[in-house]
Amino acid sequence: GDAWLAYFSIHKDGLRVKRWATTVSPVKIFILFSYPRARLIPMSEPLIRPARPGDEAAIHAAHMRSINEICVKDHGPEEIRGWGKRPLGDRWIESIKRDSIWVVELEGKIHGHAFLRLFEENGLKQGYVHGLYLTPEVLGKGLGTQLARLMLERARAFGAERIRLDSTLTAQGFYRRMGFVERGPIQSHLIGGFPVRAIPMELVLPHP
């Protein structure tokens, strides 16, 4: 019968199938790797990985798409005209080196990110979520929850006692489901020269 022959690209968290082809053969070919975590990842399945130098422009582009195509439904076009039109700048260069940032990759392109900063202030270890954004192509696949859990795990490992964030109107319900609570009324921040509404939220992390 026909045997399946796979062409792979190798990632540290698994094997991504680049394409499949059939060849006429009486046996099926199986390719085994000795990596304990090795697994097959179809090209159509999103992959979460740590951000790395060189991702800056793609992270920014996906971020702006998320604002312009998703957040606009709750914030409106007037509110995103500065927030969603910002230039790339250099903010991601140092952040990728210093902070905890993950990206969602689909077929070689970045479609979202999560950005957590951990710090100690007045003897209190804490975290601040600078953002969690996804493009329409990867919504509804549980990736936001996976990214949030990665940030919570990293914060707990750091010994953070709390995590704070300023949520978009779009993400408020999501963060509530993750255990965050509002810590004040809606605020307005100038982003790109225009006011943007945000909800201050907080999650207290229990420690044994």
C-alpha positions in Angstrom: 0.0 0.0 0.0 1.0 3.6 0.0 3.3 4.8 2.8 3.3 8.3 4.2 6.5 10.2 4.1 6.7 13.4 6.3 9.0 16.4 5.9 9.7 18.0 9.2 11.1 21.2 10.7 12.3 20.7 14.3 11.3 22.8 17.2 12.5 22.4 20.8 9.0 21.6 21.9 8.2 19.2 19.1 8.3 18.4 15.4 6.3 20.5 13.0 5.1 18.7 9.9 5.9 20.8 6.9 4.1 18.7 4.3 3.1 15.2 3.6 3.7 13.1 0.5 2.8 9.6 -0.5 5.1 7.0 -2.0 4.3 3.5 -3.3 5.8 1.1 -0.8 4.7 -2.1 0.9 5.6 -0.8 4.3 4.8 2.4 6.3 7.8 4.5 7.3 8.0 5.7 10.9 10.5 8.2 12.0 11.4 8.1 15.7 13.4 10.6 17.7 15.1 10.2 21.0 13.8 13.5 22.4 11.6 12.7 25.4 9.2 15.5 24.5 9.2 15.0 20.8 5.8 15.0 19.1 4.2 15.8 15.8 2.8 19.3 15.4 0.7 19.8 12.2 1.5 23.1 10.4 -2.1 24.2 11.0 -1.8 24.0 14.8 -0.7 27.2 16.6 2.5 26.9 18.6 3.3 28.9 21.8 7.0 29.6 22.3 9.1 32.2 24.1 9.8 35.4 22.1 13.3 35.8 20.8 15.3 38.6 19.2 14.1 39.2 15.7 10.4 38.8 16.6 9.9 42.5 17.3 8.3 43.6 14.1 6.0 40.6 13.9 4.9 40.9 17.5 4.1 44.6 16.9 2.2 43.8 13.6 0.0 41.2 15.3 -0.6 43.5 18.3 -1.8 46.3 16.0 -4.0 43.9 14.1 -5.6 42.7 17.3 -6.4 46.2 18.4 -7.8 47.2 14.9 -9.7 44.0 14.2 -10.9 42.8 17.6 -10.7 45.6 20.3 -12.3 48.1 17.9 -15.6 46.3 18.4 -15.7 47.4 22.1 -13.6 50.5 22.0 -14.7 52.0 18.7 -12.7 53.6 15.9 -12.1 56.9 17.6 -10.6 55.3 20.7 -8.1 53.1 18.7 -6.9 55.8 16.3 -3.7 56.3 18.3 -3.6 53.1 20.3 -3.8 50.9 17.1 -1.6 53.0 14.8 1.6 53.3 16.8 5.0 52.9 15.1 7.2 49.9 16.0 9.8 51.8 18.0 12.3 50.0 20.1 10.2 48.9 23.1 10.3 45.2 22.2 14.1 45.0 21.8 14.9 45.3 25.5 11.6 43.7 26.7 12.3 40.5 24.9 15.7 40.3 26.6 14.5 41.3 30.0 10.9 40.2 30.6 8.7 37.2 30.1 7.1 37.3 26.6 5.5 34.4 24.7 4.3 34.4 21.1 1.7 32.4 19.2 3.1 31.2 15.9 0.9 29.8 13.1 2.5 28.5 9.9 5.7 30.5 10.5 3.9 33.8 11.4 3.3 35.4 14.7 -0.4 35.8 15.6 -0.3 37.0 19.2 1.7 37.5 22.3 1.6 37.6 26.1 3.9 40.1 28.0 4.6 39.8 31.7 7.0 42.0 33.7 8.2 40.7 37.1 9.7 43.1 39.7 10.2 43.8 43.4 9.0 47.1 44.9 9.2 48.1 48.6 10.0 44.4 49.4 6.9 43.1 47.5 7.4 40.8 44.6 4.8 41.3 42.0 3.9 41.1 38.3 2.4 43.4 35.7 0.7 42.1 32.6 1.5 44.5 29.8 -0.7 42.7 27.3 -2.2 39.5 25.9 -3.4 40.0 22.3 -4.4 37.5 19.6 -5.3 38.0 15.9 -8.7 36.7 14.6 -7.0 33.6 13.0 -6.2 32.1 16.4 -9.1 33.2 18.6 -11.4 30.6 20.1 -8.7 27.9 20.4 -7.9 28.2 24.1 -4.6 30.0 23.4 -5.5 33.0 25.6 -6.0 30.7 28.6 -2.8 28.9 27.9 -0.9 32.2 27.7 -2.5 33.4 30.9 -1.6 30.2 32.7 2.0 30.5 31.5 2.2 34.0 33.0 0.7 32.8 36.3 3.1 29.9 36.5 6.1 32.2 35.9 4.8 34.7 38.5 4.4 32.0 41.1 7.9 30.7 40.4 9.2 34.2 40.9 7.4 34.4 44.3 5.1 37.2 43.2 2.3 38.0 45.7 0.1 39.7 43.2 -0.3 40.4 39.5 -1.9 43.6 38.2 -3.0 44.7 34.8 -5.1 47.3 33.0 -7.6 45.4 30.9 -9.2 46.4 27.7 -13.0 46.5 27.6 -12.7 43.5 25.3 -10.7 41.3 27.8 -12.4 42.2 31.0 -14.6 39.1 31.1 -11.6 36.9 30.2 -9.5 38.1 33.1 -12.5 37.7 35.4 -12.6 34.1 34.4 -8.9 33.8 35.2 -9.5 35.0 38.7 -8.7 38.7 38.4 -11.0 41.3 40.1 -11.4 45.0 39.5 -9.5 47.2 41.8 -11.1 50.5 40.8 -13.3 52.3 38.3 -12.6 52.5 34.5 -9.6 54.8 33.8 -8.5 56.6 30.8 -4.9 56.5 29.5 -3.3 58.5 26.7 -1.9 56.1 24.1 -0.7 57.5 20.8 -2.0 60.9 21.8 -5.7 59.7 22.3 -7.5 58.5 25.4 -8.1 54.8 25.8 -10.4 53.3 28.5 -8.9 50.5 30.7 -10.1 48.6 33.8 -7.5 48.2 36.6 -7.5 44.6 37.8 -5.6 42.4 40.2 -5.0 38.8 41.1 -3.6 37.9 44.5 -1.5 34.8 44.3 -1.7 32.4 47.3 1.5 30.9 48.6 1.9 27.9 50.9 
